[in-house]
């Protein structure tokens, strides 16, 4: 399995931006599709975005579409999630995960990071 570590979360005002990073170790990220998910207290884990191993295809959840961009740098074994125009409802723990293929369901991902907290508040 690949080990994943997220960073970049924090407190941001509504309308602000954050860039999350996910660094992999153990295996090269280029073998995997990568996804970002989030989970708010009392809610189920929600799909945010995913990117094919080559970077050639991306998909986004409806709640972040148009406001977020997923990208990857396989040479750095890193995946990014740029989030703009943040809203209070974006507050959650954000997780990155690795999968064999480009999926939107958490069950398809077998390696997960520990998560990074994003709080959007004035």
C-alpha positions as CSV (number, residue, x, y, z in Angstrom):
1,X,0.0,0.0,0.0
2,X,1.0,3.6,-0.5
3,X,1.2,5.9,2.6
4,X,-0.4,9.3,2.2
5,X,0.0,12.5,4.2
6,X,-2.2,15.6,3.7
7,X,-1.3,19.1,4.6
8,X,-2.4,22.7,3.8
9,X,-5.6,22.8,5.8
10,X,-6.4,25.7,8.2
11,X,-8.8,28.5,9.0
12,X,-9.8,30.7,6.1
13,X,-12.5,33.4,5.7
14,X,-15.4,32.9,3.4
15,X,-14.4,33.7,-0.2
16,X,-10.8,32.7,0.5
17,X,-8.6,30.0,-1.0
18,X,-6.5,27.1,0.2
19,X,-4.3,24.6,-1.5
20,X,-4.2,21.1,0.0
21,X,-1.3,18.8,-0.7
22,X,-1.0,15.0,-0.4
23,X,2.4,13.5,-0.5
24,X,2.8,9.7,-1.1
25,X,5.5,7.4,0.1
26,X,6.0,3.6,-0.2
27,X,5.0,3.4,-3.8
28,X,5.0,5.7,-6.7
29,X,1.8,7.7,-7.1
30,X,2.0,7.3,-10.9
31,X,0.4,3.9,-10.5
32,X,-2.7,5.2,-8.9
33,X,-5.8,7.4,-9.6
34,X,-6.0,9.8,-6.7
35,X,-9.1,11.3,-5.0
36,X,-10.0,13.9,-2.4
37,X,-12.9,13.4,-0.1
38,X,-14.2,15.3,2.9
39,X,-16.2,14.6,6.0
40,X,-18.0,17.0,8.2
41,X,-19.1,16.1,11.7
42,X,-22.2,13.9,11.7
43,X,-22.1,13.5,7.9
44,X,-20.9,10.8,5.5
45,X,-17.7,11.0,3.7
46,X,-18.2,13.0,0.5
47,X,-16.5,12.8,-2.8
48,X,-14.7,16.1,-3.8
49,X,-12.4,15.4,-6.8
50,X,-10.4,12.7,-8.5
51,X,-7.7,12.6,-11.1
52,X,-6.4,9.8,-13.4
53,X,-2.9,8.5,-12.9
54,X,-1.7,10.4,-16.0
55,X,-3.6,13.6,-15.1
56,X,-5.5,13.4,-18.3
57,X,-8.9,13.1,-16.7
58,X,-10.5,14.8,-13.7
59,X,-13.9,14.6,-12.1
60,X,-15.5,16.8,-9.4
61,X,-18.3,16.6,-6.9
62,X,-21.2,18.9,-7.5
63,X,-20.5,20.8,-4.3
64,X,-17.1,22.0,-5.4
65,X,-17.4,22.0,-9.2
66,X,-16.2,25.3,-10.6
67,X,-14.5,26.3,-7.4
68,X,-11.8,23.6,-7.1
69,X,-9.0,22.2,-9.2
70,X,-7.2,18.8,-8.6
71,X,-3.8,18.3,-10.1
72,X,-0.8,16.1,-9.6
73,X,2.9,16.0,-9.9
74,X,4.0,12.4,-10.3
75,X,7.7,13.4,-10.1
76,X,7.1,14.8,-6.7
77,X,4.6,12.0,-5.7
78,X,2.2,14.8,-4.8
79,X,-1.5,15.5,-5.5
80,X,-3.0,19.0,-4.9
81,X,-6.4,20.4,-4.4
82,X,-6.8,24.1,-5.0
83,X,-10.0,25.4,-3.4
84,X,-11.3,28.9,-4.2
85,X,-14.4,30.9,-3.2
86,X,-14.6,28.8,0.0
87,X,-17.9,28.7,1.9
88,X,-18.7,27.8,5.5
89,X,-20.2,24.6,4.2
90,X,-16.8,23.5,2.9
91,X,-15.7,23.1,6.5
92,X,-14.6,19.4,7.0
93,X,-11.7,17.1,7.3
94,X,-10.2,16.6,3.9
95,X,-8.7,13.2,3.0
96,X,-6.7,12.1,0.0
97,X,-6.9,8.5,-1.2
98,X,-5.5,6.2,-3.8
99,X,-7.3,3.8,-6.1
100,X,-6.6,1.6,-9.1
101,X,-9.1,3.5,-11.2
102,X,-11.0,6.8,-11.3
103,X,-13.9,6.3,-8.9
104,X,-16.1,8.6,-6.9
105,X,-17.1,6.2,-4.2
106,X,-14.9,5.9,-1.0
107,X,-15.2,2.1,-1.1
108,X,-13.1,2.0,-4.2
109,X,-10.1,3.6,-2.5
110,X,-7.8,1.4,-0.4
111,X,-5.2,3.8,0.9
112,X,-6.1,6.9,2.9
113,X,-4.3,9.7,4.6
114,X,-5.0,10.9,8.1
115,X,-6.8,14.0,6.9
116,X,-6.4,17.8,7.2
117,X,-8.9,20.1,8.8
118,X,-10.3,22.9,6.7
119,X,-12.4,25.5,8.6
120,X,-14.2,28.3,6.7
121,X,-15.4,31.0,9.1
122,X,-15.3,34.7,9.6
